[in-house]
Amino acid sequence: MMNRERIKIALIFIGKPQWEAGWPYIGYDNEEFIGDITTHLVSMFPHVIFEQNELITTYDRSLIEDIKIKLGDVDGMIIFTIGHYGDPGLITSGLELINTKKMPCILANIIYGGDHTFIKLYSLIKEKSHQLYPISSQNFKDFDEYITVLIDILRMRGEKILLFATESREMNWDKVLEIIKPERKEILKKHSGFIDQIGSMKQENFEFFTDLEGADQAHPWRVNPEEYSKRLFQMFGVELVRGDPDTISQYYEMVKEEDAEQIAEKWMEEANKIEPTRKSIINSAKMYLALKKVVTDGEKSYKVFTPDCGTLLLLGKMPAYPCMAFFELSKENIYGICESDTNSAISFLLGLYLTGRPGYVSNHTLDLVNNRVTYMHCVAPCNYSGNENDPLGYDIVYHGESNFLGAVPRVTFPKGEVVTTIKVSIAQEKIALRQGTIIDNAEEPGGCVSKVWVKDNARKILENYDWNTFGWHRVTFLGDWKKQFEVAAYLLGLEVCVEDR
């Protein structure tokens, strides 16, 4: 999604003159080795433009200045240390180039070649604010997986997150009651007191709590929207775009009932179990068609969007629960993130590019007796294993906290699989990281409905918990992606906070 068609990465080589005494040895053919690396990279990553530069063998001001100018037109760089002979100009050159432009950089060392330069250079910059990851190996092909991460985070640049949130607490009670209407008969049979309570609240002009200051864990951007957007773009190259939440209900009203019925029928055929009325499911299908139109209509389309769904539902600005809509849109590589949580949205987007799979945005509980975490929300992606694998099975049930309202998917997660869980904090420039193994699915009352038990060090997570930085939501990806997220964190300049050790 870069603005230009192809990513550009500068290749910088630091070594010794061929006939100087030093590592690897006298007579070492630098040009042949550089040619081997470059040929391999072009073959492995044909969609990337690699800008090769002249070998640095001492501090040559004119050469360094020439490379600096070229760095102005690239997206990232890889510095290869391939030899040394004690000349301090190698270190000076490396430091100047790393400090020229803030960009993701891999410092790649060839063992028995550039070790002296590599170790000394990294020791001088490791405590400073750099977007740099060090790697060292005898075989330059071992660098491929790290270069892949570099390319993945560069591919993410140019993406946009579409945010829908309101600054008003004004309620539309008629619209709120429309959400209740499809289940009214069942509620009167089993929970008649709820209808009485709603009537009383409407008469008293009751106001639900809605966070407009950013005090809640899901609204970090509200603290300072301009500063948040600026930092998001600086760190990830991702733009935060504000949308008008009223367009959601406008498109919802335009959906043809028969179109929604077709979607609803498909869902009901696929589902293993169904709780809500057919009308509630049809309304969710209308929301799917409306949201799809909102994020794809016009010149701009969005891969990730995040409505303040709880607030919009309570105020009557969202005519139906969006959970089934998020579920269905994920099949089309369009992803809805709950509660206008922009930190979860960028965490999701980062993981999507690194893993090729959508993440599961959720709350979580810590079971300190059984040493497990329950990740739970009222929506999870059906293509959690990636589009190349079979979708997850699911039930259509009522929304968790709402108990007898809405229609949401309760997916069945695959047992025994490793999962990697993260959360980015834009304000603190940190990333939380933990990893566990799926034990089982849970179908029990309380909280959100899609519950998955994950074996992890729950007590250590509690001891390390930093609520002010990371809040409650986490984003969980199927598979062992710990290394990829750690490498990405270095390249993005994020501090890694491992929560479960």
Summary of the structure (lengths in Angstrom):
residues: 501
radius of gyration: 26.2
end to end distance: 35.6
largest distance: 91.3
contacts: 1700
relative contact order: 0.10
helix: 42%
strand: 22%
